[in-house]
């Protein structure tokens, strides 16, 4: 009898707390209390328990409130400048295209999406899905593009915080502005992108800081701990060594996005240049040669390079390989591109390509070509 009374009291308390959280607009508390309520009545009223979990799952999955709510809630603005502190990117109707990454990152992305597609299963076991991700790596490796892709696949708006209008010199205002943007993303069930995260989550050991950094980091620590399952927060950083140590522990996943490997460079080149590939050389050989010359470049740099090459082919009527060499010379600080091309081509193709052909392609004399390939061991 006492157990029944205690259970009734617990349910009554959950209902009171649920109403309070709903009125105050605390999305995270609504979710937590709803999950606790579903657990408490699982045996006595399994149908209602299951219905609560289904509602939470539906609200958090594809087609959720992110798309519906945009327009009802105004984009947060700075009180003094009246500038909008966030940009809203709507999801692609087809889910977008996954940028070229290695297999490890592809598997990780698939796992994140699988969690969201199976929320009912997770909630039935009292398990919450991943709600916050930290992407680290050099500039141009595709971190921001990956955030766009995840938001589109989840069919959620992507909210991108504008640091220029959010950060203020006034004491306490930066933290206030950031909190407004965070609340907007939570209230609309969107994916929030905090690009250049190290600008607002720096280590709290700066002796010149008057306390503003500490306040901002403390806000972020609290928000990351209690981020609702209906939304997702993705942060990116080119300088992870600057991040406060406590921040790292708050993220469900920390993924390093590396520079593309040779295989991935070839995939990027193929995607961008496929319409201009011809039979002057074996197509695979062309891509391999260019990949060798672009080794160590970021995905963004490679895409910029291919766009410039396509302009040359279209406007100057240059052959792809000629346009590529011309662009590489203007694009790279290395002025020995043609010599390196001769060496790579001879190493890869051997007798399939002659000195005369290399001379035609590169514009070097046959003696110059011979000079370069003589360096091959």
Residue pairs with C-beta under 8 A, 6 or more apart in sequence:
7 40
7 44
10 40
11 37
11 40
11 41
14 33
14 36
14 37
14 40
15 37
17 29
17 33
18 30
18 33
18 34
18 37
21 29
21 30
21 33
22 30
25 187
27 186
27 187
27 228
27 230
27 231
28 186
28 226
28 227
28 228
31 56
31 228
31 229
31 230
34 52
34 55
34 56
35 52
35 53
35 56
35 123
35 126
37 52
38 48
38 49
38 50
38 52
38 53
38 123
39 49
39 126
41 48
41 49
42 49
53 120
53 123
53 124
54 120
56 119
56 123
56 229
56 230
57 119
57 120
57 123
58 64
59 65
59 189
59 230
60 116
60 119
60 129
60 189
60 229
60 230
61 116
61 117
61 119
61 154
62 116
62 117
62 153
62 154
62 155
62 156
63 155
64 154
64 155
64 156
64 189
64 230
65 188
65 189
65 230
66 154
66 155
66 156
66 157
66 188
66 189
66 190
66 191
66 231
67 90
67 91
67 155
67 156
67 157
69 187
69 188
69 189
70 88
70 90
70 157
70 188
70 190
73 184
73 187
73 188
75 84
75 85
75 86
75 88
75 184
76 84
76 85
76 86
76 177
76 180
76 181
76 183
76 184
77 83
77 84
77 85
78 85
78 165
78 166
78 168
78 177
80 168
81 165
83 162
83 165
84 162
84 165
85 161
85 162
85 165
85 166
85 177
85 180
85 181
86 159
86 160
86 161
86 162
86 181
86 184
86 185
87 159
87 160
87 162
88 157
88 158
88 159
88 160
88 190
89 148
89 151
89 157
89 158
89 160
90 157
91 151
91 152
91 154
91 155
91 156
91 157
91 158
92 152
95 149
95 152
95 153
95 155
96 148
96 149
96 152
96 153
97 149
98 106
98 109
98 149
99 142
99 145
99 146
99 149
99 299
100 142
100 260
100 264
100 267
100 268
100 271
100 299
101 109
101 142
101 146
101 257
101 264
102 258
102 261
102 264
105 146
105 255
105 257
108 253
108 255
109 146
109 149
109 150
112 130
112 133
112 150
112 253
113 150
113 153
113 154
115 122
115 129
115 130
116 129
116 154
119 129
119 229
122 128
122 129
128 229
129 229
130 232
130 252
130 253
131 227
131 228
131 229
131 231
131 232
131 233
131 252
132 224
132 227
132 232
132 233
132 234
132 235
132 250
132 251
132 252
133 150
133 232
133 233
133 234
133 235
133 251
133 252
133 253
133 254
133 255
134 197
134 234
134 235
134 236
134 237
134 240
134 248
134 251
134 253
134 254
134 255
135 143
135 146
135 147
135 234
135 235
135 236
135 237
135 255
135 257
136 143
136 236
136 237
136 238
136 240
136 254
136 255
136 256
136 257
137 143
137 238
137 256
137 257
137 258
137 259
138 238
138 259
138 298
139 238
139 298
139 300
140 298
140 299
140 300
140 301
141 257
141 258
141 259
141 260
141 298
141 299
141 300
142 257
142 299
142 300
143 236
143 257
144 193
144 195
144 236
146 257
147 158
147 191
147 193
147 234
147 236
148 158
150 191
150 232
150 234
151 157
151 158
151 190
151 191
151 193
151 232
152 158
154 191
154 232
156 189
156 190
156 191
156 231
156 232
157 188
157 190
157 191
158 190
158 191
158 193
159 181
159 184
159 185
159 188
159 190
159 191
159 192
159 193
160 193
160 195
161 178
161 181
161 192
161 193
161 194
161 195
163 195
163 196
163 199
163 200
165 177
166 174
166 177
166 178
166 181
167 174
167 177
167 199
167 200
168 174
168 177
171 210
171 211
171 212
172 212
172 215
174 200
174 212
174 215
174 216
175 212
175 215
175 216
175 218
175 219
178 200
178 216
178 219
178 220
179 219
179 223
181 192
182 192
182 219
182 223
182 233
184 190
185 191
185 192
185 231
185 233
186 227
186 228
186 230
186 231
188 231
189 228
189 230
189 231
190 231
191 231
191 232
191 233
191 234
192 231
192 232
192 233
192 234
193 234
193 235
193 236
194 200
194 233
194 234
194 235
194 236
195 235
195 236
196 236
196 237
196 238
197 235
197 236
197 237
197 243
198 237
198 238
198 239
198 240
198 242
198 243
200 216
200 217
200 220
201 216
201 217
201 220
201 235
201 243
201 244
201 247
202 213
202 217
202 242
202 243
202 244
203 242
203 243
203 244
203 245
204 213
204 214
204 217
204 244
206 213
217 244
217 246
217 247
220 247
220 250
221 246
221 247
221 250
223 233
224 233
224 247
224 250
224 251
225 250
227 233
235 251
237 243
248 254
259 296
259 297
259 298
259 299
260 268
260 297
260 298
260 299
260 302
262 288
262 291
262 292
262 295
264 299
265 290
265 291
265 294
265 295
265 297
265 302
266 287
266 288
266 291
268 299
268 302
268 303
268 306
269 287
269 290
269 291
269 294
269 302
269 306
270 287
272 302
272 303
272 306
272 307
272 310
273 287
273 306
273 309
273 310
273 320
276 309
276 310
276 313
276 320
277 283
277 286
277 320
278 319
278 320
280 286
280 319
280 320
280 321
281 289
281 321
281 349
281 353
282 349
282 352
285 345
285 348
285 349
286 320
286 321
288 348
289 321
289 341
289 344
289 345
289 348
290 324
292 340
292 344
292 348
293 328
293 337
293 340
293 341
293 344
294 301
294 302
294 305
297 305
305 327
305 328
305 331
308 327
308 331
309 320
309 323
309 324
309 327
312 318
312 323
312 326
312 327
313 319
313 320
313 323
316 323
318 326
321 361
322 361
325 337
325 338
325 341
325 361
325 362
328 337
329 335
329 337
329 338
334 340
338 362
338 363
338 364
339 364
339 368
339 372
340 372
341 358
341 361
341 362
342 358
342 362
342 364
342 369
342 372
342 373
343 372
343 373
343 375
343 376
345 353
345 358
345 361
346 353
346 358
346 373
346 376
347 376
355 366
355 369
355 370
355 373
356 366
358 364
358 369
358 373
359 365
359 366
359 368
359 369
362 369
364 372
